[in-house]
Amino acid sequence: MSDEISVAFAHPEARSRAHRPDGIADRISLRDHIVTVEIGAFEVERGIEQRLSFNVVVEVADVPQPLEDDVDRILSYDRLTEAIAEALAAQRVNLLETLAQDIAERILREPQAERVYLRIEKLDKPAGVLGVEIVREAGGARSERAETRAKPVIAVAGCDLDAVRRHYPDQPILLVPSANAPLPAAEVGEEAARRIALLAWDQAAWIWADGQSDVTVVSSRTEVEWGIAQGQVNIWAPMKQILDSPTPPKTLTTQSLARWISGVLEGEVAEQ
């Protein structure tokens, strides 16, 4: 039992060796990589940056020989830090678990990567260092699903939906609410005004979808991607994703929202 406990709290490299006692697998590692970022599920964590520490070990496939001292033949250490940076830039996340999964998937897309041991820790919590550790192997179902996801077409609610369906017969449709939400009349702070405006967009989505049995309101990134995978028509309530994004749209108009979510989902804006 004491050995199990010591391995559980050891560096991911020690865990990797414990899982592969024969020591056959080659490994590359990244230790104590610290990034300052906004993260957290609680309202008090919004607008506050925290230090995260990343420790990564990747078991890699056998390197083709002769190596010839050629960096293109190996999994570069830079790819580990790039995967972390890409995941942090993709969206603001609430949970370390979500971030860890995203980073592991990005690393495992590299052909040399076979298994990832990843530990992420929050360094600035009063209770001590809080963290999560995951192990993922290549070929996971979620990574495969992400690679084969259909590319959506983005249209504006109130458009000729039948015409959009005819023009894009094989693509799922995501509608953006048609409402240029006014700023609140009362004098409020910038962040409060932004949230009130975003609430108006969410209201517009729900009002438009009311009574339409073939249209589903979606909000979170997970809901949106699930709806796309089902091939159904969805209308987007944008508040959650915009608040969670490290790079939200600079303006809140129908056109800017359509362009922004199209970029996030690698879709295309419908010709109307």
GILIN-V376545 format. One record per residue. N is the residue number from 1. RES is the residue in three letters. PSI is psi in degrees with one decimal (NA if undefined). Layout:
n=N res=RES psi=PSI
n=N res=RES psi=PSI
This chain:
n=1 res=MET psi=-41.0
n=2 res=SER psi=-35.8
n=3 res=ASP psi=-41.8
n=4 res=GLU psi=-41.5
n=5 res=ILE psi=-43.8
n=6 res=SER psi=-37.8
n=7 res=VAL psi=-40.0
n=8 res=ALA psi=-35.2
n=9 res=PHE psi=5.1
n=10 res=ALA psi=172.1
n=11 res=HIS psi=149.2
n=12 res=PRO psi=-28.6
n=13 res=GLU psi=-38.9
n=14 res=ALA psi=-37.2
n=15 res=ARG psi=-40.2
n=16 res=SER psi=-44.1
n=17 res=ARG psi=-33.8
n=18 res=ALA psi=-35.0
n=19 res=HIS psi=-25.3
n=20 res=ARG psi=71.9
n=21 res=PRO psi=-20.7
n=22 res=ASP psi=-16.8
n=23 res=GLY psi=19.4
n=24 res=ILE psi=-38.5
n=25 res=ALA psi=136.8
n=26 res=ASP psi=150.3
n=27 res=ARG psi=147.3
n=28 res=ILE psi=152.6
n=29 res=SER psi=154.9
n=30 res=LEU psi=122.6
n=31 res=ARG psi=138.8
n=32 res=ASP psi=45.8
n=33 res=HIS psi=113.7
n=34 res=ILE psi=129.7
n=35 res=VAL psi=139.5
n=36 res=THR psi=125.6
n=37 res=VAL psi=157.4
n=38 res=GLU psi=125.8
n=39 res=ILE psi=150.2
n=40 res=GLY psi=148.5
n=41 res=ALA psi=-15.3
n=42 res=PHE psi=148.8
n=43 res=GLU psi=-35.3
n=44 res=VAL psi=-14.3
n=45 res=GLU psi=-6.9
n=46 res=ARG psi=135.7
n=47 res=GLY psi=3.1
n=48 res=ILE psi=129.1
n=49 res=GLU psi=143.0
n=50 res=GLN psi=151.6
n=51 res=ARG psi=130.6
n=52 res=LEU psi=139.0
n=53 res=SER psi=130.9
n=54 res=PHE psi=130.2
n=55 res=ASN psi=125.2
n=56 res=VAL psi=135.4
n=57 res=VAL psi=131.7
n=58 res=VAL psi=122.9
n=59 res=GLU psi=129.9
n=60 res=VAL psi=156.3
n=61 res=ALA psi=160.7
n=62 res=ASP psi=135.2
n=63 res=VAL psi=131.8
n=64 res=PRO psi=136.3
n=65 res=GLN psi=147.4
n=66 res=PRO psi=145.3
n=67 res=LEU psi=-35.6
n=68 res=GLU psi=24.7
n=69 res=ASP psi=38.0
n=70 res=ASP psi=116.4
n=71 res=VAL psi=-24.9
n=72 res=ASP psi=-11.5
n=73 res=ARG psi=-3.8
n=74 res=ILE psi=169.6
n=75 res=LEU psi=112.9
n=76 res=SER psi=146.0
n=77 res=TYR psi=-32.4
n=78 res=ASP psi=-28.8
n=79 res=ARG psi=-28.6
n=80 res=LEU psi=-47.2
n=81 res=THR psi=-33.1
n=82 res=GLU psi=-41.0
n=83 res=ALA psi=-39.9
n=84 res=ILE psi=-47.8
n=85 res=ALA psi=-40.5
n=86 res=GLU psi=-43.2
n=87 res=ALA psi=-39.9
n=88 res=LEU psi=-33.0
n=89 res=ALA psi=-22.6
n=90 res=ALA psi=-41.3
n=91 res=GLN psi=156.3
n=92 res=ARG psi=129.4
n=93 res=VAL psi=152.6
n=94 res=ASN psi=-37.5
n=95 res=LEU psi=140.4
n=96 res=LEU psi=-33.9
n=97 res=GLU psi=-41.9
n=98 res=THR psi=-45.0
n=99 res=LEU psi=-42.7
n=100 res=ALA psi=-42.9
n=101 res=GLN psi=-44.5
n=102 res=ASP psi=-45.5
n=103 res=ILE psi=-44.7
n=104 res=ALA psi=-42.2
n=105 res=GLU psi=-41.4
n=106 res=ARG psi=-41.3
n=107 res=ILE psi=-41.2
n=108 res=LEU psi=-8.8
n=109 res=ARG psi=-17.2
n=110 res=GLU psi=133.3
n=111 res=PRO psi=-26.1
n=112 res=GLN psi=-19.9
n=113 res=ALA psi=127.6
n=114 res=GLU psi=-36.1
n=115 res=ARG psi=141.1
n=116 res=VAL psi=130.7
n=117 res=TYR psi=122.0
n=118 res=LEU psi=128.8
n=119 res=ARG psi=130.2
n=120 res=ILE psi=134.0
n=121 res=GLU psi=139.3
n=122 res=LYS psi=124.5
n=123 res=LEU psi=-13.5
n=124 res=ASP psi=19.9
n=125 res=LYS psi=138.3
n=126 res=PRO psi=-29.2
n=127 res=ALA psi=-7.3
n=128 res=GLY psi=-168.0
n=129 res=VAL psi=117.8
n=130 res=LEU psi=139.8
n=131 res=GLY psi=174.5
n=132 res=VAL psi=147.2
n=133 res=GLU psi=133.9
n=134 res=ILE psi=159.2
n=135 res=VAL psi=127.9
n=136 res=ARG psi=146.4
n=137 res=GLU psi=156.9
n=138 res=ALA psi=149.8
n=139 res=GLY psi=13.0
n=140 res=GLY psi=150.0
n=141 res=ALA psi=-37.3
n=142 res=ARG psi=-40.8
n=143 res=SER psi=-40.5
n=144 res=GLU psi=-40.7
n=145 res=ARG psi=-38.7
n=146 res=ALA psi=-35.9
n=147 res=GLU psi=-26.4
n=148 res=THR psi=8.4
n=149 res=ARG psi=137.9
n=150 res=ALA psi=151.3
n=151 res=LYS psi=122.5
n=152 res=PRO psi=159.8
n=153 res=VAL psi=134.9
n=154 res=ILE psi=123.2
n=155 res=ALA psi=166.5
n=156 res=VAL psi=132.6
n=157 res=ALA psi=135.5
n=158 res=GLY psi=-6.7
n=159 res=CYS psi=174.4
n=160 res=ASP psi=93.5
n=161 res=LEU psi=-36.3
n=162 res=ASP psi=-38.4
n=163 res=ALA psi=-39.4
n=164 res=VAL psi=-41.9
n=165 res=ARG psi=-40.9
n=166 res=ARG psi=-38.6
n=167 res=HIS psi=-29.3
n=168 res=TYR psi=67.1
n=169 res=PRO psi=-23.8
n=170 res=ASP psi=10.1
n=171 res=GLN psi=140.4
n=172 res=PRO psi=152.6
n=173 res=ILE psi=131.2
n=174 res=LEU psi=120.9
n=175 res=LEU psi=142.6
n=176 res=VAL psi=134.9
n=177 res=PRO psi=144.6
n=178 res=SER psi=88.7
n=179 res=ALA psi=123.9
n=180 res=ASN psi=94.6
n=181 res=ALA psi=128.1
n=182 res=PRO psi=154.2
n=183 res=LEU psi=150.7
n=184 res=PRO psi=144.7
n=185 res=ALA psi=-36.8
n=186 res=ALA psi=152.6
n=187 res=GLU psi=112.5
n=188 res=VAL psi=168.4
n=189 res=GLY psi=163.6
n=190 res=GLU psi=-44.9
n=191 res=GLU psi=-40.1
n=192 res=ALA psi=-42.3
n=193 res=ALA psi=-41.4
n=194 res=ARG psi=-43.3
n=195 res=ARG psi=-37.7
n=196 res=ILE psi=-41.7
n=197 res=ALA psi=-41.5
n=198 res=LEU psi=-36.0
n=199 res=LEU psi=-37.4
n=200 res=ALA psi=-37.1
n=201 res=TRP psi=-42.4
n=202 res=ASP psi=-41.1
n=203 res=GLN psi=-41.5
n=204 res=ALA psi=-38.8
n=205 res=ALA psi=-46.1
n=206 res=TRP psi=-39.4
n=207 res=ILE psi=-43.6
n=208 res=TRP psi=-37.2
n=209 res=ALA psi=-16.9
n=210 res=ASP psi=126.1
n=211 res=GLY psi=-2.5
n=212 res=GLN psi=101.1
n=213 res=SER psi=-20.5
n=214 res=ASP psi=9.1
n=215 res=VAL psi=131.8
n=216 res=THR psi=135.2
n=217 res=VAL psi=129.4
n=218 res=VAL psi=148.1
n=219 res=SER psi=-64.3
n=220 res=SER psi=163.6
n=221 res=ARG psi=-39.7
n=222 res=THR psi=-44.4
n=223 res=GLU psi=-44.1
n=224 res=VAL psi=-47.3
n=225 res=GLU psi=-34.7
n=226 res=TRP psi=-44.0
n=227 res=GLY psi=-39.0
n=228 res=ILE psi=-42.6
n=229 res=ALA psi=-30.0
n=230 res=GLN psi=-12.1
n=231 res=GLY psi=17.9
n=232 res=GLN psi=169.1
n=233 res=VAL psi=126.0
n=234 res=ASN psi=151.8
n=235 res=ILE psi=136.2
n=236 res=TRP psi=124.1
n=237 res=ALA psi=105.5
n=238 res=PRO psi=-9.6
n=239 res=MET psi=-49.4
n=240 res=LYS psi=-49.0
n=241 res=GLN psi=-36.3
n=242 res=ILE psi=-41.5
n=243 res=LEU psi=-31.5
n=244 res=ASP psi=-9.6
n=245 res=SER psi=137.4
n=246 res=PRO psi=-15.4
n=247 res=THR psi=69.3
n=248 res=PRO psi=163.6
n=249 res=PRO psi=146.0
n=250 res=LYS psi=-27.4
n=251 res=THR psi=158.4
n=252 res=LEU psi=85.0
n=253 res=THR psi=163.5
n=254 res=THR psi=-45.2
n=255 res=GLN psi=-42.3
n=256 res=SER psi=-36.6
n=257 res=LEU psi=-40.9
n=258 res=ALA psi=-44.4
n=259 res=ARG psi=-39.9
n=260 res=TRP psi=-50.2
n=261 res=ILE psi=-29.2
n=262 res=SER psi=-41.2
n=263 res=GLY psi=-40.1
n=264 res=VAL psi=-41.9
n=265 res=LEU psi=0.9
n=266 res=GLU psi=40.8
n=267 res=GLY psi=-158.1
n=268 res=GLU psi=148.1
n=269 res=VAL psi=131.1
n=270 res=ALA psi=144.6
n=271 res=GLU psi=123.1
n=272 res=GLN psi=NA
